[in-house]
Structure formats: structure tokens, C-alpha cells
Amino acid sequence: MLVHECKRIREPNQPPYYRLRTGSSAPVYLHRAHFFLVPGPDELARLKDQARANRVALLPDDGFLFPTPASLRISPARIDRLTPNQFEQFVAELLERSECSITRRGGRANDMAADILATNRDGVYIAVQCKHTRTGRKVGAATMYEVNGTAAPEHGAKVALVVTNGGFTKSALAFADRHEIRTVARDDLAKWADGSLTLAEVLGEVPAGF
């Protein structure tokens, strides 16, 4: 990969990451600085020929990280290394692989506790809140309160779903159970990603048609 530019980016309350401008139309994002060995002309020519002969679609043209269903089959450790924004994209792609249509992809300011809004093939509308952690923390009941207060009233969703690569506190699970909020924690997320569980199986009982 030929790198034309490396820019350090810092977002509020997020660790710094690096944006690489390459010969590809899609940018590459790294979370740690790397040193690049620049090959000589002969070696560079050989590497280019090798790349042309063995093309791999690492990134699609729009810059998303998961261009194919197979690329979603990543380990929990790899999921842990995603940024919160990448995690939202990852969950959105899992929903699309499950034949859902995405109407909102990624949270934003004033998103009213829904990072993703989606509709399944039977028209069931889903509001999804994504909670990514690199420390194995558990999602607390406060998140459930927010989701319960906005999923149906603000977004018109029939299903409220909270997805995390960590876990949930007992109080969060108790509240979710009382208010029929679906939860996907680390183990089920890994099974959903590797294809051993479908979305319907991950969610358990859901409205008819799901």
C-alpha cells in the first residue's frame, strides 16, 4: 500500500487515530502509528505486480470497513479494537446481512438513543443503540431507560435493541425484560457475527413476522 499522507485525528473523548491517504479511493484508518518502509523502484514494481495479480477487496469505494458478508465474521478481540463509530457500522452491516434495510446508519448529536434505525423484510421497524467498550464494562440500566423512552415514542420502532461487545448489569437486564427491550451481549454478538446464529435466534421472541 502506497501512503501519500498520514494525518493524526483527535475526536472529543476518543483516543487519537490516523487517517492514511493511499492510492485507493477509500481512506484507511489506524489507531496506532506505524512505520512504513519505502521500497526501492524494482521492489516497488514487483509489489505492484503482485498486488494486481492478487486483488483483495479490503475496503469498498465508500470507505466502510465491512464490504462483504464474510468480512463480518471477525473475532470478539477484533470487535473490541473497533472504534465506537466502526462498531455502529459493524452492527449496521450485520443487520443488512440479516436482510434489514437501514434508514439511519451511525449515531449523531441528539440521536435520541438510536444509533441505527432499520426495517426488516416484513416491515418491522427496529431502533438500535450500540454500546462499545474496550474494557469489558457492562451496560447499565440508565441506557435502558433512555432506549425505552425513545424507541417507540420518538422513532416509532416496534423493536428496541441494545447491542454491546461487553455485558449488561442485572438491573439493566431486569428493566429490559420488563419492557421487552432486546439485548445482544458479547457471546451472542460473536455468534451473530460468525453466522452460527441468525438475528431472529439472537433476539429470541420478537413480533410476528420477524
HELIX and SHEET records of a PDB file:
HELIX    1   1 PRO A   41  ALA A   53  1                                  13    
HELIX    2   2 PRO A   69  LEU A   72  5                                   4    
HELIX    3   3 PRO A   76  ASP A   80  1                                   5    
HELIX    4   4 PRO A   84  ARG A   97  1                                  14    
HELIX    5   5 ALA A  141  THR A  150  1                                  10    
HELIX    6   6 LYS A  170  ARG A  178  1                                   9    
HELIX    7   7 ARG A  186  ASP A  194  1                                   9    
HELIX    8   8 LEU A  199  LEU A  203  1                                   5    
SHEET    1   A 3 VAL A   3  ILE A   9  0                                        
SHEET    2   A 3 TYR A  17  THR A  22 -1                                        
SHEET    3   A 3 VAL A  28  LEU A  30 -1                                        
SHEET    1   B 5 SER A 101  ARG A 105  0                                        
SHEET    2   B 5 ILE A 116  THR A 119 -1                                        
SHEET    3   B 5 TYR A 125  LYS A 131 -1                                        
SHEET    4   B 5 VAL A 159  THR A 164  1                                        
SHEET    5   B 5 ARG A 182  VAL A 184  1                                        
SHEET    1   C 2 LYS A 138  VAL A 139  0                                        
SHEET    2   C 2 GLY A 167  PHE A 168  1                                        
END                                                                             
